[in-house]
């Protein structure tokens, strides 16, 4: 208990799925948490569940003014920002021929631009503290390509490279930046993706057998790594790619 005691952590896309697991885990280990999401009902419900040390702020991560508002709300409520988990993201299928340009732009805007804006404003805020930890959620799909995930693969690979650039710039201010690369975890986002398949059950089985550990991930599998990177236990870790993928990208 208390591995992030006294820290203030902001989790984007924190209302459900992986984001909710990250939020609950950080809170259980002593952090004050700011949850942002477009999903206001579940986001506020989670904040209410966690109590006075939690705040929900509605946010579209591709809105720059929204980021300014979130930072102001965080500092107004808790006085500082120590940890940012850039978790918000989207996935849509499609090969380079099949994916529409509109879908390509949507995936790039949310997954890359949203992460960029989070890093930009977090660095500015964390400099005032003399340090902090930025954790960007990439994917095993950012390390290993699939024919039918052209836009998603590209966006998540971009997140990994952005992470390294941020780490090189922000290290002088005591700010660390690392990327986390989950394998397949059955979150609402993944379920929606699977349901687009002609045979969803067969799609899930294909996903399972592609992991060396022969299982899909659980949200807590990823949240445990988020907790490590948020804590001072990882104080000499920056610019890293943390594969928590059950051997999917081997």
Secondary structure, DSSP 8 states (H G I E B T S, - for coil): --TTTT-EEEEET-SSHHHHHHHHHHHHTT-EEEEEES-HHHHHHHHHHH-TTEEEEE--TT-HHHHHHHHHHHHHHHS---EEEE-------B-TTTS-HHHHHHHHIIIIIHHHHHHHHHHHHHTTTT-EEEEEE--GGGTS--TTBHHHHHHHHHHHHHHHHHHHHHGGGTEEEEEEEE--B--HHHHHHHTTSSSHHHHHHHHHHTSTTSS-B-HHHHHHHHHHHHSGGGTT--S-EEEESTTTT-
